[in-house]
Amino acid sequence: MNATLTFLKQNFRWLLPGVLLTFLSCFGQTFFISLFAGHIRTEFNLTHGEWGGIYSIGTTASAIVMVWAGVMTDHFRVRALGAVVLALLAAACVWMAETHSAWALPFLIFALRFTGQGMLTHIAVVAMARWFVATRGRALAIASLGFSIGEAFLPIIVVSIMTAENWHQLWWISATIALAGIPTLWFLLAKERTPQSMANATEALGMSGRHWTRHEALRHSLFWFMVPALLGPSAFNTAFFFQQVHFAEIKGWDHSQLVALFPVFTFTGIGAMLLSGWALDKIGTARLLPWSQLPMVVSFSLFAITDSLAGTLIALVFQGITSGASTTLVAAFWAEFYGTRHIGAIKSAATAVMVLGSAIGPAITGGLIDMGIGLLPQFLGVSGYFLLTTALMLVGISAQRGNLPAR
């Protein structure tokens, strides 16, 4: 405990910007945007499939752009790049508040997803992975608390005050909060650890005792063994929260009853995130990551078969375990296996895969619903998918563990 308090005290000014950026990323995350799904579909007369398709188009475009834009974290200070992205996120929120044209929705989703889910999260994670080496797991876990805080409280706040008349105004409030983050970020990072100086001072080598470039990583077999695991949680957690209104309707619950359970998911995720951060600092990601998606098998099976709020609560606990643990384990994986010198470029490719997953999930579920295939049978198929990703990670990571530098 004393060591943790000392760590927090010594690194407060660099950890808090990570928390700030991940919190503000919430305005571009699916769980937040989906809170407005019912009003958006009603106002623009969209089916589940049409809304899912629009969301998929915008999110896929953001994934493509992330491949190139994410590299900027290797070259620009966090406070400069973060400020620009926050300004763009605020502009996207204003656009969402004022739009009345269905044609604008794909562009709006792109802007929100690219700036929020894509870049702000990427900037925070890359900064923590680069700035911290021996305590990387704890730093990543603490920085990710911002997202967890938003995930726990924003749905309850928004649902409790949102009406058909005021949902546009809530996006104006979001824009104001995003803008307020800019001077806060500049203040906290007045003495910033720069990418160049920290890369030279605290470099951590990857497999075979060297730093891998993005081109080399993309040609390496382990990257492709990881791709299904990167896609899975992003696709199907996104799909669950994207379809939360429809899921509540299927179960015969009021939406507010379902939303009231979300803090349990979030706090479970926080616990798993902090515990996994401590564990990976002790024993590394290679021993932990392959097993991290097994709780999703239980979670989506329960979503499919339970008709009670209590059963769904248990499902959210298991979902939170994987969500929280993956936050730190996957982020640390790239630095541990591929080194830190080109971490921004490599992580941008991985982030693009995860963003692509978040585009695929709503498109698949929405399209299948329109075809007459219910959401609950789909969730049973999702459980089988996570058994597959677990097997692939076990094979891929086990084959490369011997190539890691000694801890």
Beta strands, then each sheet from edge to edge (+ up, - down):
end
